[in-house]
Amino acid sequence: MAMDGDALGLAIAAAVLDPGATAEGKAMCEDLWKKVGNAIVDHIVNNAEVPAGISVSTTGTQYAQSGSTTSAGSVI
């Protein structure tokens, strides 16, 4: 699953919003936190690296396999 900056921002806004805030205040807070959420996601996607050697496995079919990743990857 790819990261979603808008969803991250809205989740943070929901955690910090005053239930008694005006509709305008809520909208401003949500817009701000969506920008922050997108900045966080962009930073992670552009800078994080996944090292080789992470254990992986699949189950449920005759093609199920287990092993380790063989090269570094990026975060999406």
C-alpha positions as CSV (number, residue, x, y, z in Angstrom):
1,M,0.0,0.0,0.0
2,A,1.4,3.4,-1.0
3,M,1.6,6.2,1.6
4,D,-1.1,8.9,1.4
5,G,-0.2,12.3,2.6
6,D,-3.8,13.6,2.6
7,A,-5.0,10.7,4.7
8,L,-2.1,11.2,7.1
9,G,-2.9,14.9,7.4
10,L,-6.6,14.3,8.0
11,A,-5.8,11.7,10.6
12,I,-3.6,14.1,12.5
13,A,-6.1,16.9,12.1
14,A,-8.8,14.7,13.6
15,A,-6.6,13.9,16.6
16,V,-5.9,17.6,17.3
17,L,-9.1,19.4,16.3
18,D,-11.2,20.9,19.0
19,P,-14.7,19.4,18.6
20,G,-16.2,22.9,19.1
21,A,-14.1,24.5,16.3
22,T,-16.0,26.3,13.6
23,A,-16.4,24.8,10.1
24,E,-13.9,27.4,8.8
25,G,-11.4,26.5,11.6
26,K,-11.7,22.8,10.9
27,A,-11.2,23.3,7.2
28,M,-8.1,25.5,7.8
29,C,-6.7,22.9,10.2
30,E,-7.3,20.0,7.8
31,D,-5.7,21.9,4.9
32,L,-2.6,22.7,7.0
33,W,-2.2,19.1,8.2
34,K,-2.7,17.7,4.7
35,K,0.2,19.9,3.6
36,V,2.3,18.6,6.5
37,G,1.2,15.0,5.8
38,N,2.2,15.4,2.2
39,A,5.6,16.9,3.1
40,I,6.3,14.0,5.5
41,V,5.3,11.4,2.8
42,D,7.4,13.2,0.2
43,H,10.4,13.3,2.5
44,I,10.2,9.6,3.3
45,V,9.6,8.6,-0.4
46,N,12.5,10.7,-1.6
47,N,15.0,9.8,1.1
48,A,14.2,6.4,2.6
49,E,16.0,3.3,1.4
50,V,15.0,-0.3,2.1
51,P,18.1,-2.5,2.6
52,A,18.6,-5.9,1.0
53,G,18.1,-9.0,3.0
54,I,14.6,-8.4,4.3
55,S,12.8,-11.7,4.9
56,V,9.8,-12.2,2.7
57,S,7.3,-15.0,2.1
58,T,4.1,-15.8,0.3
59,T,1.5,-18.3,1.2
60,G,-1.6,-19.9,-0.2
61,T,-0.7,-21.2,-3.6
62,Q,1.6,-23.8,-5.1
63,Y,3.9,-20.9,-6.0
64,A,4.4,-19.8,-2.4
65,Q,8.0,-18.9,-1.7
66,S,10.2,-17.6,1.1
67,G,13.6,-16.0,1.2
68,S,15.1,-12.6,1.4
69,T,15.3,-9.6,-0.8
70,T,18.4,-9.4,-2.9
71,S,18.9,-5.7,-3.5
72,A,18.0,-2.4,-1.9
73,G,14.8,-0.7,-2.9
74,S,12.8,2.5,-2.4
75,V,9.8,3.4,-0.5
76,I,6.6,4.1,-2.5
